[in-house]
């Protein structure tokens, strides 16, 4: 799923993204590290993946990977 980087704390390597409908979704250090990124700037387009089997509202799902969106 695509999203836009919203917040990022380089000291904890965690933050949040905004889905295209404006819904904020947090991500933790493990999700950031799994994507292999070093830094994330607000406004960057990213791709996120959710934990397999997560159901319910997207905002309540656990993000497992944050990577840069490539075209």
N, CA, C and O atoms as a Tripos MOL2 file, in Angstrom:
@<TRIPOS>MOLECULE
protein
  284   283    71     0     0
PROTEIN
NO_CHARGES

@<TRIPOS>ATOM
      1 N           0.8400   -1.1620    0.0000 N.3       1 UNK1
      2 CA          0.0000    0.0000    0.0000 C.3       1 UNK1
      3 C           0.8930    1.2350    0.0000 C.2       1 UNK1
      4 O           1.9500    1.2420    0.6300 O.2       1 UNK1
      5 N           0.4720    2.2630   -0.6970 N.am      2 UNK2
      6 CA          1.2360    3.5010   -0.7470 C.3       2 UNK2
      7 C           0.7670    4.4630    0.3310 C.2       2 UNK2
      8 O          -0.3920    4.4420    0.7460 O.2       2 UNK2
      9 N           1.6950    5.3110    0.7790 N.am      3 UNK3
     10 CA          1.3900    6.3160    1.7910 C.3       3 UNK3
     11 C           2.4060    7.4450    1.6560 C.2       3 UNK3
     12 O           3.3090    7.3920    0.8220 O.2       3 UNK3
     13 N           2.2420    8.4580    2.4860 N.am      4 UNK4
     14 CA          3.1610    9.5940    2.5200 C.3       4 UNK4
     15 C           3.7460    9.7070    3.9160 C.2       4 UNK4
     16 O           3.0140    9.6770    4.9050 O.2       4 UNK4
     17 N           5.0640    9.8370    3.9980 N.am      5 UNK5
     18 CA          5.7040   10.0070    5.3090 C.3       5 UNK5
     19 C           5.1410   11.2610    5.9710 C.2       5 UNK5
     20 O           5.0520   12.3180    5.3470 O.2       5 UNK5
     21 N           4.7650   11.1310    7.2320 N.am      6 UNK6
     22 CA          4.1660   12.2440    7.9630 C.3       6 UNK6
     23 C           5.0930   12.7190    9.0770 C.2       6 UNK6
     24 O           5.4440   13.8970    9.1440 O.2       6 UNK6
     25 N           5.4850   11.7970    9.9470 N.am      7 UNK7
     26 CA          6.4320   12.1250   11.0080 C.3       7 UNK7
     27 C           7.5320   11.0800   11.0270 C.2       7 UNK7
     28 O           7.3250    9.9390   10.6140 O.2       7 UNK7
     29 N           8.7020   11.4730   11.5070 N.am      8 UNK8
     30 CA          9.8010   10.5330   11.6720 C.3       8 UNK8
     31 C          10.7390   11.0640   12.7390 C.2       8 UNK8
     32 O          11.1490   12.2240   12.6910 O.2       8 UNK8
     33 N          11.0770   10.2190   13.7000 N.am      9 UNK9
     34 CA         12.0220   10.5650   14.7590 C.3       9 UNK9
     35 C          13.2890    9.7510   14.5240 C.2       9 UNK9
     36 O          13.2890    8.5420   14.7530 O.2       9 UNK9
     37 N          14.3740   10.3900   14.0710 N.am     10 UNK10
     38 CA         15.5910    9.6370   13.7630 C.3      10 UNK10
     39 C          16.2260    8.9800   14.9810 C.2      10 UNK10
     40 O          16.9530    7.9980   14.8300 O.2      10 UNK10
     41 N          15.9750    9.4860   16.1750 N.am     11 UNK11
     42 CA         16.5720    8.8690   17.3600 C.3      11 UNK11
     43 C          15.9030    7.5450   17.7150 C.2      11 UNK11
     44 O          16.5590    6.6510   18.2500 O.2      11 UNK11
     45 N          14.6090    7.4020   17.4270 N.am     12 UNK12
     46 CA         13.9130    6.1350   17.7060 C.3      12 UNK12
     47 C          13.6480    5.3370   16.4390 C.2      12 UNK12
     48 O          13.2630    4.1700   16.5060 O.2      12 UNK12
     49 N          13.8580    5.9730   15.2650 N.am     13 UNK13
     50 CA         13.5820    5.3690   13.9650 C.3      13 UNK13
     51 C          12.1290    4.8840   13.8560 C.2      13 UNK13
     52 O          11.8530    3.8200   13.3030 O.2      13 UNK13
     53 N          11.2190    5.6860   14.3920 N.am     14 UNK14
     54 CA          9.7950    5.3800   14.2980 C.3      14 UNK14
     55 C           9.0530    6.6430   13.8930 C.2      14 UNK14
     56 O           9.6180    7.7360   13.9230 O.2      14 UNK14
     57 N           7.8020    6.4970   13.5180 N.am     15 UNK15
     58 CA          7.0340    7.6580   13.1050 C.3      15 UNK15
     59 C           5.6580    7.2690   12.6280 C.2      15 UNK15
     60 O           5.0530    6.3260   13.1380 O.2      15 UNK15
     61 N           5.1630    8.0010   11.6430 N.am     16 UNK16
     62 CA          3.8400    7.7050   11.1060 C.3      16 UNK16
     63 C           3.7780    8.0980    9.6360 C.2      16 UNK16
     64 O           4.5700    8.9070    9.1510 O.2      16 UNK16
     65 N           2.8330    7.5130    8.9570 N.am     17 UNK17
     66 CA          2.5670    7.8300    7.5570 C.3      17 UNK17
     67 C           1.1020    8.2270    7.4340 C.2      17 UNK17
     68 O           0.2870    7.9200    8.3040 O.2      17 UNK17
     69 N           0.7850    8.9090    6.3500 N.am     18 UNK18
     70 CA         -0.6010    9.2310    6.0440 C.3      18 UNK18
     71 C          -1.0150    8.4270    4.8240 C.2      18 UNK18
     72 O          -0.3450    8.4480    3.7910 O.2      18 UNK18
     73 N          -2.1280    7.7180    4.9590 N.am     19 UNK19
     74 CA         -2.6820    7.0310    3.8040 C.3      19 UNK19
     75 C          -3.2660    8.0770    2.8730 C.2      19 UNK19
     76 O          -3.4100    9.2360    3.2630 O.2      19 UNK19
     77 N          -3.6020    7.6960    1.6600 N.am     20 UNK20
     78 CA         -4.1060    8.6480    0.6840 C.3      20 UNK20
     79 C          -5.4260    9.2830    1.1050 C.2      20 UNK20
     80 O          -5.7800   10.3560    0.6180 O.2      20 UNK20
     81 N          -6.1580    8.6260    2.0080 N.am     21 UNK21
     82 CA         -7.4120    9.2140    2.5090 C.3      21 UNK21
     83 C          -7.1870   10.1000    3.7320 C.2      21 UNK21
     84 O          -8.1440   10.6110    4.3130 O.2      21 UNK21
     85 N          -5.9090   10.2860    4.1290 N.am     22 UNK22
     86 CA         -5.5780   11.1450    5.2600 C.3      22 UNK22
     87 C          -5.4880   10.4350    6.5910 C.2      22 UNK22
     88 O          -5.2320   11.0760    7.6110 O.2      22 UNK22
     89 N          -5.6890    9.1330    6.6120 N.am     23 UNK23
     90 CA         -5.6250    8.3700    7.8580 C.3      23 UNK23
     91 C          -4.1750    8.2070    8.3030 C.2      23 UNK23
     92 O          -3.3510    7.6970    7.5440 O.2      23 UNK23
     93 N          -3.8500    8.6390    9.5370 N.am     24 UNK24
     94 CA         -2.4850    8.4330   10.0300 C.3      24 UNK24
     95 C          -2.2940    7.0000   10.5130 C.2      24 UNK24
     96 O          -3.1730    6.4310   11.1610 O.2      24 UNK24
     97 N          -1.1470    6.4260   10.1930 N.am     25 UNK25
     98 CA         -0.8240    5.0600   10.6100 C.3      25 UNK25
     99 C           0.5970    5.0710   11.1810 C.2      25 UNK25
    100 O           1.5430    5.4290   10.4800 O.2      25 UNK25
    101 N           0.7510    4.6790   12.4570 N.am     26 UNK26
    102 CA          2.0960    4.6840   13.0430 C.3      26 UNK26
    103 C           2.9250    3.4860   12.5870 C.2      26 UNK26
    104 O           2.3790    2.4460   12.2180 O.2      26 UNK26
    105 N           4.2520    3.6440   12.6160 N.am     27 UNK27
    106 CA          5.1510    2.5090   12.3960 C.3      27 UNK27
    107 C           6.2310    2.5590   13.4630 C.2      27 UNK27
    108 O           6.6020    3.6280   13.9470 O.2      27 UNK27
    109 N           6.7300    1.3710   13.8200 N.am     28 UNK28
    110 CA          7.7290    1.2910   14.8790 C.3      28 UNK28
    111 C           9.1290    1.0960   14.2960 C.2      28 UNK28
    112 O           9.3100    1.0240   13.0800 O.2      28 UNK28
    113 N          10.1030    1.0130   15.1830 N.am     29 UNK29
    114 CA         11.5020    0.8580   14.7850 C.3      29 UNK29
    115 C          11.7100   -0.3780   13.9270 C.2      29 UNK29
    116 O          12.4290   -0.3300   12.9290 O.2      29 UNK29
    117 N          11.0820   -1.4890   14.3100 N.am     30 UNK30
    118 CA         11.2530   -2.7400   13.5650 C.3      30 UNK30
    119 C          10.7760   -2.5970   12.1240 C.2      30 UNK30
    120 O          11.4220   -3.1100   11.2100 O.2      30 UNK30
    121 N           9.6620   -1.9120   11.9060 N.am     31 UNK31
    122 CA          9.1430   -1.7210   10.5470 C.3      31 UNK31
    123 C          10.0820   -0.8390    9.7320 C.2      31 UNK31
    124 O          10.3100   -1.0980    8.5500 O.2      31 UNK31
    125 N          10.6250    0.1990   10.3570 N.am     32 UNK32
    126 CA         11.5590    1.0710    9.6510 C.3      32 UNK32
    127 C          12.8330    0.3120    9.3050 C.2      32 UNK32
    128 O          13.3040    0.3870    8.1700 O.2      32 UNK32
    129 N          13.3980   -0.4160   10.2630 N.am     33 UNK33
    130 CA         14.6300   -1.1650   10.0250 C.3      33 UNK33
    131 C          14.4470   -2.2540    8.9750 C.2      33 UNK33
    132 O          15.3810   -2.5520    8.2300 O.2      33 UNK33
    133 N          13.2560   -2.8550    8.9030 N.am     34 UNK34
    134 CA         12.9990   -3.9200    7.9290 C.3      34 UNK34
    135 C          13.0650   -3.3970    6.5000 C.2      34 UNK34
    136 O          13.3500   -4.1580    5.5750 O.2      34 UNK34
    137 N          12.8040   -2.1060    6.3120 N.am     35 UNK35
    138 CA         12.8440   -1.5290    4.9700 C.3      35 UNK35
    139 C          14.2250   -1.1330    4.5050 C.2      35 UNK35
    140 O          14.4120   -0.8120    3.3310 O.2      35 UNK35
    141 N          15.2030   -1.1470    5.4030 N.am     36 UNK36
    142 CA         16.5740   -0.8350    5.0310 C.3      36 UNK36
    143 C          16.8490    0.6440    4.7890 C.2      36 UNK36
    144 O          17.8680    0.9910    4.1910 O.2      36 UNK36
    145 N          15.9650    1.5110    5.2400 N.am     37 UNK37
    146 CA         16.1670    2.9420    5.0450 C.3      37 UNK37
    147 C          17.0890    3.5060    6.1210 C.2      37 UNK37
    148 O          17.2610    2.9080    7.1830 O.2      37 UNK37
    149 N          17.6780    4.6640    5.8320 N.am     38 UNK38
    150 CA         18.5060    5.3660    6.8170 C.3      38 UNK38
    151 C          17.7850    6.5830    7.3800 C.2      38 UNK38
    152 O          17.9950    6.9590    8.5330 O.2      38 UNK38
    153 N          16.9380    7.1930    6.5630 N.am     39 UNK39
    154 CA         16.2670    8.4330    6.9320 C.3      39 UNK39
    155 C          14.9580    8.5240    6.1700 C.2      39 UNK39
    156 O          14.8120    7.9580    5.0870 O.2      39 UNK39
    157 N          14.0220    9.2330    6.7420 N.am     40 UNK40
    158 CA         12.7370    9.4480    6.0890 C.3      40 UNK40
    159 C          12.3530   10.9020    6.3060 C.2      40 UNK40
    160 O          12.4000   11.4010    7.4300 O.2      40 UNK40
    161 N          11.9730   11.5800    5.2350 N.am     41 UNK41
    162 CA         11.5870   12.9840    5.3220 C.3      41 UNK41
    163 C          10.0850   13.1170    5.1160 C.2      41 UNK41
    164 O           9.5150   12.4400    4.2600 O.2      41 UNK41
    165 N           9.4360   13.9860    5.8930 N.am     42 UNK42
    166 CA          8.0020   14.2130    5.6800 C.3      42 UNK42
    167 C           7.7260   14.5840    4.2290 C.2      42 UNK42
    168 O           8.4370   15.3910    3.6310 O.2      42 UNK42
    169 N           6.6950   13.9880    3.6830 N.am     43 UNK43
    170 CA          6.3130   14.2430    2.2970 C.3      43 UNK43
    171 C           6.7970   13.1960    1.3180 C.2      43 UNK43
    172 O           6.3130   13.1390    0.1880 O.2      43 UNK43
    173 N           7.7470   12.3610    1.7300 N.am     44 UNK44
    174 CA          8.2240   11.3140    0.8190 C.3      44 UNK44
    175 C           7.1430   10.2530    0.6340 C.2      44 UNK44
    176 O           6.4410    9.8890    1.5770 O.2      44 UNK44
    177 N           7.0250    9.7690   -0.5940 N.am     45 UNK45
    178 CA          6.0990    8.6690   -0.8630 C.3      45 UNK45
    179 C           6.7780    7.3790   -0.4430 C.2      45 UNK45
    180 O           7.9460    7.1470   -0.7540 O.2      45 UNK45
    181 N           6.0390    6.5470    0.2620 N.am     46 UNK46
    182 CA          6.5640    5.2840    0.7430 C.3      46 UNK46
    183 C           5.5840    4.1650    0.4340 C.2      46 UNK46
    184 O           4.4210    4.3930    0.1020 O.2      46 UNK46
    185 N           6.0880    2.9670    0.5550 N.am     47 UNK47
    186 CA          5.2530    1.7720    0.4510 C.3      47 UNK47
    187 C           5.2800    1.1160    1.8150 C.2      47 UNK47
    188 O           6.3460    0.9680    2.4130 O.2      47 UNK47
    189 N           4.1220    0.7210    2.3130 N.am     48 UNK48
    190 CA          4.0620    0.0420    3.6080 C.3      48 UNK48
    191 C           3.4250   -1.3270    3.4250 C.2      48 UNK48
    192 O           2.6100   -1.5450    2.5280 O.2      48 UNK48
    193 N           3.8200   -2.2320    4.2950 N.am     49 UNK49
    194 CA          3.2190   -3.5590    4.3300 C.3      49 UNK49
    195 C           2.7090   -3.7910    5.7390 C.2      49 UNK49
    196 O           3.3020   -3.3300    6.7140 O.2      49 UNK49
    197 N           1.6040   -4.5120    5.8310 N.am     50 UNK50
    198 CA          1.0110   -4.8230    7.1120 C.3      50 UNK50
    199 C           1.2900   -6.2710    7.5000 C.2      50 UNK50
    200 O           1.5900   -7.1070    6.6480 O.2      50 UNK50
    201 N           1.1880   -6.5570    8.7970 N.am     51 UNK51
    202 CA          1.3650   -7.9200    9.2910 C.3      51 UNK51
    203 C           0.3490   -8.8300    8.6080 C.2      51 UNK51
    204 O          -0.8250   -8.4840    8.4790 O.2      51 UNK51
    205 N           0.8110   -9.9790    8.1800 N.am     52 UNK52
    206 CA         -0.0650  -10.9360    7.5150 C.3      52 UNK52
    207 C          -1.1540  -11.3880    8.4760 C.2      52 UNK52
    208 O          -0.8810  -11.7070    9.6330 O.2      52 UNK52
    209 N          -2.3660  -11.4130    7.9960 N.am     53 UNK53
    210 CA         -3.4830  -11.8620    8.8150 C.3      53 UNK53
    211 C          -4.1450  -10.7500    9.6160 C.2      53 UNK53
    212 O          -5.1920  -10.9730   10.2240 O.2      53 UNK53
    213 N          -3.5530   -9.5500    9.6280 N.am     54 UNK54
    214 CA         -4.1950   -8.4270   10.3190 C.3      54 UNK54
    215 C          -5.5200   -8.1280    9.6340 C.2      54 UNK54
    216 O          -5.6010   -8.0750    8.4060 O.2      54 UNK54
    217 N          -6.5400   -7.9350   10.4300 N.am     55 UNK55
    218 CA         -7.8580   -7.5860    9.9050 C.3      55 UNK55
    219 C          -8.3410   -6.3460   10.6390 C.2      55 UNK55
    220 O          -7.7210   -5.9050   11.6060 O.2      55 UNK55
    221 N          -9.4240   -5.8020   10.1860 N.am     56 UNK56
    222 CA         -9.9690   -4.6230   10.8320 C.3      56 UNK56
    223 C          -9.5510   -3.3620   10.1140 C.2      56 UNK56
    224 O          -8.9760   -3.4160    9.0260 O.2      56 UNK56
    225 N          -9.8420   -2.2190   10.7250 N.am     57 UNK57
    226 CA         -9.5060   -0.9410   10.0870 C.3      57 UNK57
    227 C          -8.0080   -0.8240    9.8150 C.2      57 UNK57
    228 O          -7.1870   -1.2590   10.6230 O.2      57 UNK57
    229 N          -7.6640   -0.2440    8.6900 N.am     58 UNK58
    230 CA         -6.2610   -0.1060    8.2930 C.3      58 UNK58
    231 C          -5.4620    0.6160    9.3710 C.2      58 UNK58
    232 O          -4.3220    0.2440    9.6470 O.2      58 UNK58
    233 N          -6.0460    1.6420    9.9820 N.am     59 UNK59
    234 CA         -5.3300    2.4240   11.0000 C.3      59 UNK59
    235 C          -4.9700    1.5980   12.2250 C.2      59 UNK59
    236 O          -4.0900    1.9920   12.9900 O.2      59 UNK59
    237 N          -5.6320    0.4550   12.4310 N.am     60 UNK60
    238 CA         -5.3610   -0.4000   13.5870 C.3      60 UNK60
    239 C          -4.4130   -1.5500   13.2690 C.2      60 UNK60
    240 O          -4.0330   -2.3020   14.1660 O.2      60 UNK60
    241 N          -4.0320   -1.6920   12.0170 N.am     61 UNK61
    242 CA         -3.1290   -2.7810   11.6300 C.3      61 UNK61
    243 C          -1.6880   -2.4120   11.9610 C.2      61 UNK61
    244 O          -1.3490   -1.2360   12.0930 O.2      61 UNK61
    245 N          -0.8440   -3.4360   12.0930 N.am     62 UNK62
    246 CA          0.5640   -3.2190   12.4310 C.3      62 UNK62
    247 C           1.3950   -3.1790   11.1630 C.2      62 UNK62
    248 O           1.4060   -4.1320   10.3840 O.2      62 UNK62
    249 N           2.0950   -2.0620   10.9590 N.am     63 UNK63
    250 CA          2.9950   -1.9140    9.8140 C.3      63 UNK63
    251 C           4.2500   -2.7380   10.0910 C.2      63 UNK63
    252 O           4.8430   -2.6320   11.1650 O.2      63 UNK63
    253 N           4.6520   -3.5590    9.1190 N.am     64 UNK64
    254 CA          5.8330   -4.4040    9.2940 C.3      64 UNK64
    255 C           7.0240   -3.9420    8.4670 C.2      64 UNK64
    256 O           8.1660   -4.2610    8.7970 O.2      64 UNK64
    257 N           6.7710   -3.1890    7.3870 N.am     65 UNK65
    258 CA          7.8600   -2.7180    6.5130 C.3      65 UNK65
    259 C           7.5020   -1.3430    5.9660 C.2      65 UNK65
    260 O           6.3720   -1.1020    5.5420 O.2      65 UNK65
    261 N           8.4890   -0.4410    5.9820 N.am     66 UNK66
    262 CA          8.3770    0.8680    5.3480 C.3      66 UNK66
    263 C           9.5300    0.9820    4.3560 C.2      66 UNK66
    264 O          10.6940    0.9100    4.7510 O.2      66 UNK66
    265 N           9.2220    1.1560    3.0890 N.am     67 UNK67
    266 CA         10.2480    1.3200    2.0590 C.3      67 UNK67
    267 C           9.8990    2.5210    1.1930 C.2      67 UNK67
    268 O           8.7750    3.0190    1.2440 O.2      67 UNK67
    269 N          10.8580    2.9890    0.3970 N.am     68 UNK68
    270 CA         10.5690    4.0690   -0.5170 C.3      68 UNK68
    271 C           9.7410    3.5480   -1.6710 C.2      68 UNK68
    272 O           9.9400    2.4270   -2.1380 O.2      68 UNK68
    273 N           8.8120    4.3680   -2.1280 N.am     69 UNK69
    274 CA          7.9920    4.0170   -3.2730 C.3      69 UNK69
    275 C           8.8170    4.1780   -4.5370 C.2      69 UNK69
    276 O           9.3700    5.2500   -4.7810 O.2      69 UNK69
    277 N           8.9070    3.1440   -5.3330 N.am     70 UNK70
    278 CA          9.6030    3.2230   -6.6070 C.3      70 UNK70
    279 C           8.5930    3.0330   -7.7190 C.2      70 UNK70
    280 O           7.6100    2.3060   -7.5700 O.2      70 UNK70
    281 N           8.8460    3.6910   -8.8290 N.am     71 UNK71
    282 CA          7.8990    3.6270   -9.9510 C.3      71 UNK71
    283 C           8.4480    2.8030  -11.0610 C.2      71 UNK71
    284 O           7.7910    2.6360  -12.0880 O.2      71 UNK71
@<TRIPOS>BOND
     1     1     2 1
     2     2     3 1
     3     3     4 2
     4     3     5 am
     5     5     6 1
     6     6     7 1
     7     7     8 2
     8     7     9 am
     9     9    10 1
    10    10    11 1
    11    11    12 2
    12    11    13 am
    13    13    14 1
    14    14    15 1
    15    15    16 2
    16    15    17 am
    17    17    18 1
    18    18    19 1
    19    19    20 2
    20    19    21 am
    21    21    22 1
    22    22    23 1
    23    23    24 2
    24    23    25 am
    25    25    26 1
    26    26    27 1
    27    27    28 2
    28    27    29 am
    29    29    30 1
    30    30    31 1
    31    31    32 2
    32    31    33 am
    33    33    34 1
    34    34    35 1
    35    35    36 2
    36    35    37 am
    37    37    38 1
    38    38    39 1
    39    39    40 2
    40    39    41 am
    41    41    42 1
    42    42    43 1
    43    43    44 2
    44    43    45 am
    45    45    46 1
    46    46    47 1
    47    47    48 2
    48    47    49 am
    49    49    50 1
    50    50    51 1
    51    51    52 2
    52    51    53 am
    53    53    54 1
    54    54    55 1
    55    55    56 2
    56    55    57 am
    57    57    58 1
    58    58    59 1
    59    59    60 2
    60    59    61 am
    61    61    62 1
    62    62    63 1
    63    63    64 2
    64    63    65 am
    65    65    66 1
    66    66    67 1
    67    67    68 2
    68    67    69 am
    69    69    70 1
    70    70    71 1
    71    71    72 2
    72    71    73 am
    73    73    74 1
    74    74    75 1
    75    75    76 2
    76    75    77 am
    77    77    78 1
    78    78    79 1
    79    79    80 2
    80    79    81 am
    81    81    82 1
    82    82    83 1
    83    83    84 2
    84    83    85 am
    85    85    86 1
    86    86    87 1
    87    87    88 2
    88    87    89 am
    89    89    90 1
    90    90    91 1
    91    91    92 2
    92    91    93 am
    93    93    94 1
    94    94    95 1
    95    95    96 2
    96    95    97 am
    97    97    98 1
    98    98    99 1
    99    99   100 2
   100    99   101 am
   101   101   102 1
   102   102   103 1
   103   103   104 2
   104   103   105 am
   105   105   106 1
   106   106   107 1
   107   107   108 2
   108   107   109 am
   109   109   110 1
   110   110   111 1
   111   111   112 2
   112   111   113 am
   113   113   114 1
   114   114   115 1
   115   115   116 2
   116   115   117 am
   117   117   118 1
   118   118   119 1
   119   119   120 2
   120   119   121 am
   121   121   122 1
   122   122   123 1
   123   123   124 2
   124   123   125 am
   125   125   126 1
   126   126   127 1
   127   127   128 2
   128   127   129 am
   129   129   130 1
   130   130   131 1
   131   131   132 2
   132   131   133 am
   133   133   134 1
   134   134   135 1
   135   135   136 2
   136   135   137 am
   137   137   138 1
   138   138   139 1
   139   139   140 2
   140   139   141 am
   141   141   142 1
   142   142   143 1
   143   143   144 2
   144   143   145 am
   145   145   146 1
   146   146   147 1
   147   147   148 2
   148   147   149 am
   149   149   150 1
   150   150   151 1
   151   151   152 2
   152   151   153 am
   153   153   154 1
   154   154   155 1
   155   155   156 2
   156   155   157 am
   157   157   158 1
   158   158   159 1
   159   159   160 2
   160   159   161 am
   161   161   162 1
   162   162   163 1
   163   163   164 2
   164   163   165 am
   165   165   166 1
   166   166   167 1
   167   167   168 2
   168   167   169 am
   169   169   170 1
   170   170   171 1
   171   171   172 2
   172   171   173 am
   173   173   174 1
   174   174   175 1
   175   175   176 2
   176   175   177 am
   177   177   178 1
   178   178   179 1
   179   179   180 2
   180   179   181 am
   181   181   182 1
   182   182   183 1
   183   183   184 2
   184   183   185 am
   185   185   186 1
   186   186   187 1
   187   187   188 2
   188   187   189 am
   189   189   190 1
   190   190   191 1
   191   191   192 2
   192   191   193 am
   193   193   194 1
   194   194   195 1
   195   195   196 2
   196   195   197 am
   197   197   198 1
   198   198   199 1
   199   199   200 2
   200   199   201 am
   201   201   202 1
   202   202   203 1
   203   203   204 2
   204   203   205 am
   205   205   206 1
   206   206   207 1
   207   207   208 2
   208   207   209 am
   209   209   210 1
   210   210   211 1
   211   211   212 2
   212   211   213 am
   213   213   214 1
   214   214   215 1
   215   215   216 2
   216   215   217 am
   217   217   218 1
   218   218   219 1
   219   219   220 2
   220   219   221 am
   221   221   222 1
   222   222   223 1
   223   223   224 2
   224   223   225 am
   225   225   226 1
   226   226   227 1
   227   227   228 2
   228   227   229 am
   229   229   230 1
   230   230   231 1
   231   231   232 2
   232   231   233 am
   233   233   234 1
   234   234   235 1
   235   235   236 2
   236   235   237 am
   237   237   238 1
   238   238   239 1
   239   239   240 2
   240   239   241 am
   241   241   242 1
   242   242   243 1
   243   243   244 2
   244   243   245 am
   245   245   246 1
   246   246   247 1
   247   247   248 2
   248   247   249 am
   249   249   250 1
   250   250   251 1
   251   251   252 2
   252   251   253 am
   253   253   254 1
   254   254   255 1
   255   255   256 2
   256   255   257 am
   257   257   258 1
   258   258   259 1
   259   259   260 2
   260   259   261 am
   261   261   262 1
   262   262   263 1
   263   263   264 2
   264   263   265 am
   265   265   266 1
   266   266   267 1
   267   267   268 2
   268   267   269 am
   269   269   270 1
   270   270   271 1
   271   271   272 2
   272   271   273 am
   273   273   274 1
   274   274   275 1
   275   275   276 2
   276   275   277 am
   277   277   278 1
   278   278   279 1
   279   279   280 2
   280   279   281 am
   281   281   282 1
   282   282   283 1
   283   283   284 2
@<TRIPOS>SUBSTRUCTURE
     1 UNK1         2 RESIDUE 1 A UNK
     2 UNK2         6 RESIDUE 1 A UNK
     3 UNK3        10 RESIDUE 1 A UNK
     4 UNK4        14 RESIDUE 1 A UNK
     5 UNK5        18 RESIDUE 1 A UNK
     6 UNK6        22 RESIDUE 1 A UNK
     7 UNK7        26 RESIDUE 1 A UNK
     8 UNK8        30 RESIDUE 1 A UNK
     9 UNK9        34 RESIDUE 1 A UNK
    10 UNK10       38 RESIDUE 1 A UNK
    11 UNK11       42 RESIDUE 1 A UNK
    12 UNK12       46 RESIDUE 1 A UNK
    13 UNK13       50 RESIDUE 1 A UNK
    14 UNK14       54 RESIDUE 1 A UNK
    15 UNK15       58 RESIDUE 1 A UNK
    16 UNK16       62 RESIDUE 1 A UNK
    17 UNK17       66 RESIDUE 1 A UNK
    18 UNK18       70 RESIDUE 1 A UNK
    19 UNK19       74 RESIDUE 1 A UNK
    20 UNK20       78 RESIDUE 1 A UNK
    21 UNK21       82 RESIDUE 1 A UNK
    22 UNK22       86 RESIDUE 1 A UNK
    23 UNK23       90 RESIDUE 1 A UNK
    24 UNK24       94 RESIDUE 1 A UNK
    25 UNK25       98 RESIDUE 1 A UNK
    26 UNK26      102 RESIDUE 1 A UNK
    27 UNK27      106 RESIDUE 1 A UNK
    28 UNK28      110 RESIDUE 1 A UNK
    29 UNK29      114 RESIDUE 1 A UNK
    30 UNK30      118 RESIDUE 1 A UNK
    31 UNK31      122 RESIDUE 1 A UNK
    32 UNK32      126 RESIDUE 1 A UNK
    33 UNK33      130 RESIDUE 1 A UNK
    34 UNK34      134 RESIDUE 1 A UNK
    35 UNK35      138 RESIDUE 1 A UNK
    36 UNK36      142 RESIDUE 1 A UNK
    37 UNK37      146 RESIDUE 1 A UNK
    38 UNK38      150 RESIDUE 1 A UNK
    39 UNK39      154 RESIDUE 1 A UNK
    40 UNK40      158 RESIDUE 1 A UNK
    41 UNK41      162 RESIDUE 1 A UNK
    42 UNK42      166 RESIDUE 1 A UNK
    43 UNK43      170 RESIDUE 1 A UNK
    44 UNK44      174 RESIDUE 1 A UNK
    45 UNK45      178 RESIDUE 1 A UNK
    46 UNK46      182 RESIDUE 1 A UNK
    47 UNK47      186 RESIDUE 1 A UNK
    48 UNK48      190 RESIDUE 1 A UNK
    49 UNK49      194 RESIDUE 1 A UNK
    50 UNK50      198 RESIDUE 1 A UNK
    51 UNK51      202 RESIDUE 1 A UNK
    52 UNK52      206 RESIDUE 1 A UNK
    53 UNK53      210 RESIDUE 1 A UNK
    54 UNK54      214 RESIDUE 1 A UNK
    55 UNK55      218 RESIDUE 1 A UNK
    56 UNK56      222 RESIDUE 1 A UNK
    57 UNK57      226 RESIDUE 1 A UNK
    58 UNK58      230 RESIDUE 1 A UNK
    59 UNK59      234 RESIDUE 1 A UNK
    60 UNK60      238 RESIDUE 1 A UNK
    61 UNK61      242 RESIDUE 1 A UNK
    62 UNK62      246 RESIDUE 1 A UNK
    63 UNK63      250 RESIDUE 1 A UNK
    64 UNK64      254 RESIDUE 1 A UNK
    65 UNK65      258 RESIDUE 1 A UNK
    66 UNK66      262 RESIDUE 1 A UNK
    67 UNK67      266 RESIDUE 1 A UNK
    68 UNK68      270 RESIDUE 1 A UNK
    69 UNK69      274 RESIDUE 1 A UNK
    70 UNK70      278 RESIDUE 1 A UNK
    71 UNK71      282 RESIDUE 1 A UNK
